Amino acid sequence: MTGSTRKSPTEEQRRGKTEMRTNRFAIVAATALLSILGGVILCAQDQDKYSLISPDGVAFSDFSGYEDWSVVSSAHQEEVLKVIVANPEMIKAYKNGSPGDGHFFPEGSKIVKLQWKPKKSTEAPFAVDVPDVFKQAFVMEKDSKRFPKTGGWGYAVFNYDAASGKFTPDPTAHADCGNTCHVAVKAKDYIFHPYQTR
């Protein structure tokens, strides 16, 4: 009679549980590593974009965190969908009546117009335009000492290239609308969009 090398059911269960724990640990470790690497990549992209400065001296870093600011309004032109967001100081001023009745936005107010190329939704059961490719961030910040010639507001455009995933300051931004267009709403502290009811 030869000796058996067959393991008992209890030993096989223990080995199976150990392998499952090892596999779970490997999956958790791999997921954590991918999350960290993804965060590092996003952080590097943010550092890249936040190092940009427009030709007129407006730094993209002044708008750090704009991705999470509150929505003021939206707009739709033929070739552009826009969502307008503002920093907490400006949102507070809107809610307190700015602009109007002699109320103006305080120093440090910042607003960003996020612009996408639109496309027709292929999923909705009705005709609707939805954002497609992100195009640019048009930014404004109120700093009367730095921008006295333009009503206290600084303007800049940061273009986005989807292929490279990078922003660049628009070299013609000072000629692209900016204060030239916003003079039309000087009485509203140079801001076109009201805080929309929601």
C-alpha positions as CSV (number, residue, x, y, z in Angstrom):
1,M,0.0,0.0,0.0
2,T,1.5,3.3,-1.0
3,G,1.2,6.5,1.1
4,S,-1.3,9.0,0.0
5,T,-0.3,12.7,-0.7
6,R,-3.9,13.7,-0.9
7,K,-4.8,16.6,1.4
8,S,-7.7,16.5,3.7
9,P,-10.8,18.7,2.8
10,T,-9.9,21.0,5.8
11,E,-6.4,21.6,4.4
12,E,-7.7,22.3,0.9
13,Q,-10.2,24.8,2.4
14,R,-7.4,26.6,4.3
15,R,-5.2,26.8,1.2
16,G,-8.2,28.1,-0.8
17,K,-8.9,30.8,1.8
18,T,-5.3,31.8,1.9
19,E,-5.2,32.1,-1.9
20,M,-8.4,34.1,-1.9
21,R,-6.9,36.5,0.7
22,T,-3.7,36.8,-1.3
23,N,-5.7,37.6,-4.5
24,R,-7.9,40.1,-2.7
25,F,-4.9,41.8,-1.3
26,A,-3.3,41.9,-4.8
27,I,-6.4,43.4,-6.2
28,V,-6.7,46.0,-3.4
29,A,-3.0,46.9,-3.7
30,A,-3.3,47.2,-7.6
31,T,-6.4,49.4,-7.3
32,A,-4.7,51.7,-4.7
33,L,-1.6,52.0,-6.9
34,L,-3.7,52.9,-9.9
35,S,-5.6,55.5,-7.9
36,I,-2.4,57.0,-6.6
37,L,-0.9,57.1,-10.1
38,G,-4.1,58.6,-11.5
39,G,-4.0,61.3,-8.8
40,V,-0.4,62.0,-9.6
41,I,-1.2,62.4,-13.3
42,L,-4.2,64.7,-12.5
43,C,-2.1,66.7,-10.1
44,A,0.7,67.1,-12.7
45,Q,-1.9,68.3,-15.2
46,D,-3.3,70.8,-12.7
47,Q,0.2,72.0,-11.9
48,D,0.9,72.4,-15.7
49,K,-2.3,74.4,-16.3
50,Y,-1.9,76.4,-13.1
51,S,1.5,77.6,-14.1
52,L,0.1,79.4,-17.2
53,I,-0.2,83.2,-17.4
54,S,-2.0,85.1,-20.1
55,P,-0.4,87.8,-22.1
56,D,-2.2,90.4,-20.0
57,G,-0.8,88.9,-16.7
58,V,-3.8,86.9,-15.6
59,A,-2.6,83.7,-13.9
60,F,-4.7,80.5,-14.3
61,S,-3.6,79.7,-10.7
62,D,-5.8,82.6,-9.6
63,F,-8.8,80.3,-10.5
64,S,-7.6,77.2,-8.8
65,G,-10.5,75.0,-7.8
66,Y,-12.9,76.6,-10.4
67,E,-14.0,73.0,-11.4
68,D,-16.1,72.9,-8.2
69,W,-17.4,76.5,-8.1
70,S,-21.2,77.1,-8.2
71,V,-23.0,77.6,-11.4
72,V,-24.2,81.2,-12.2
73,S,-25.8,80.6,-15.5
74,S,-25.5,78.9,-18.9
75,A,-25.6,80.0,-22.5
76,H,-25.7,78.5,-26.0
77,Q,-24.4,80.0,-29.1
78,E,-24.5,78.2,-32.5
79,E,-21.1,76.6,-32.0
80,V,-20.5,76.8,-28.3
81,L,-22.2,75.5,-25.1
82,K,-21.2,77.6,-22.1
83,V,-21.5,77.1,-18.3
84,I,-20.6,80.1,-16.2
85,V,-19.3,79.5,-12.7
86,A,-18.1,81.9,-10.0
87,N,-16.0,81.7,-6.8
88,P,-17.7,81.8,-3.4
89,E,-17.1,85.5,-2.9
90,M,-18.8,86.4,-6.1
91,I,-21.7,84.0,-5.5
92,K,-22.3,85.6,-2.1
93,A,-22.3,89.0,-3.8
94,Y,-24.9,87.8,-6.3
95,K,-27.1,86.5,-3.5
96,N,-26.8,89.9,-1.8
97,G,-28.0,91.8,-4.8
98,S,-25.0,92.4,-7.0
99,P,-24.9,93.9,-9.5
100,G,-27.6,96.4,-9.0
101,D,-28.9,99.2,-6.8
102,G,-25.4,100.5,-6.4
103,H,-24.0,97.1,-5.4
104,F,-20.9,96.0,-7.3
105,F,-18.8,92.8,-7.0
106,P,-16.1,92.9,-4.4
107,E,-12.4,92.7,-5.0
108,G,-11.4,89.1,-5.5
109,S,-14.5,88.2,-7.4
110,K,-13.8,85.6,-10.0
111,I,-15.9,84.1,-12.8
112,V,-15.2,81.5,-15.4
113,K,-17.0,80.7,-18.6
114,L,-16.4,77.0,-19.5
115,Q,-17.0,76.4,-23.2
116,W,-17.6,73.2,-25.1
117,K,-18.3,72.3,-28.7
118,P,-21.8,70.9,-28.8
119,K,-23.1,67.7,-30.3
120,K,-26.5,66.2,-30.7
121,S,-27.3,63.6,-28.1
122,T,-27.6,60.1,-29.5
123,E,-29.2,58.8,-26.3
124,A,-31.9,61.2,-25.4
125,P,-35.4,60.4,-26.9
126,F,-35.6,64.1,-28.0
127,A,-33.4,66.6,-29.8
128,V,-30.9,68.1,-27.4
129,D,-27.4,69.5,-27.7
130,V,-24.9,68.2,-25.1
131,P,-21.2,69.0,-24.5
132,D,-18.7,67.3,-26.7
133,V,-15.1,68.5,-26.8
134,F,-14.0,71.1,-24.2
135,K,-12.6,74.2,-25.9
136,Q,-11.6,76.8,-23.4
137,A,-12.0,78.6,-20.1
138,F,-12.7,82.4,-20.4
139,V,-11.8,83.9,-17.0
140,M,-12.4,87.3,-15.3
141,E,-11.1,88.5,-12.0
142,K,-11.8,91.7,-10.1
143,D,-8.6,93.5,-9.0
144,S,-8.9,97.3,-9.4
145,K,-5.2,97.9,-8.6
146,R,-4.0,95.5,-11.3
147,F,-6.6,96.3,-13.9
148,P,-7.6,99.9,-13.5
149,K,-8.0,100.5,-17.3
150,T,-10.6,97.8,-17.8
151,G,-13.1,98.7,-15.0
152,G,-11.1,96.7,-12.4
153,W,-11.5,93.4,-14.2
154,G,-8.8,91.3,-15.7
155,Y,-9.7,89.0,-18.7
156,A,-8.0,85.9,-20.1
157,V,-8.7,82.9,-22.3
158,F,-7.1,79.5,-21.8
159,N,-7.6,77.2,-24.7
160,Y,-7.8,73.5,-24.3
161,D,-6.4,70.9,-26.7
162,A,-8.2,67.6,-26.3
163,A,-5.6,65.6,-28.1
164,S,-2.8,66.6,-25.7
165,G,-5.0,67.3,-22.7
166,K,-3.2,70.6,-22.2
167,F,-4.3,74.2,-21.8
168,T,-2.4,77.2,-23.3
169,P,-3.0,80.9,-22.8
170,D,-4.7,82.5,-25.9
171,P,-2.2,85.0,-27.2
172,T,-5.0,87.1,-28.7
173,A,-7.3,87.0,-25.6
174,H,-6.9,90.7,-25.0
175,A,-8.4,91.3,-28.4
176,D,-11.0,88.5,-28.1
177,C,-14.0,90.2,-26.6
178,G,-12.8,90.8,-23.0
179,N,-13.4,94.3,-21.9
180,T,-14.3,95.5,-25.4
181,C,-17.5,93.4,-25.2
182,H,-18.1,93.8,-21.5
183,V,-18.2,97.6,-21.7
184,A,-21.8,97.1,-23.0
185,V,-22.8,96.0,-19.4
186,K,-20.6,98.5,-17.5
187,A,-23.7,99.4,-15.4
188,K,-23.9,95.8,-14.3
189,D,-20.2,95.9,-13.2
190,Y,-19.2,94.4,-16.6
191,I,-21.0,91.1,-16.0
192,F,-23.4,89.8,-18.6
193,H,-24.9,86.9,-16.7
194,P,-27.2,87.2,-13.8
195,Y,-27.4,84.6,-11.1
196,Q,-30.2,82.4,-12.4
197,T,-33.1,81.3,-10.3
198,R,-33.0,77.6,-9.4
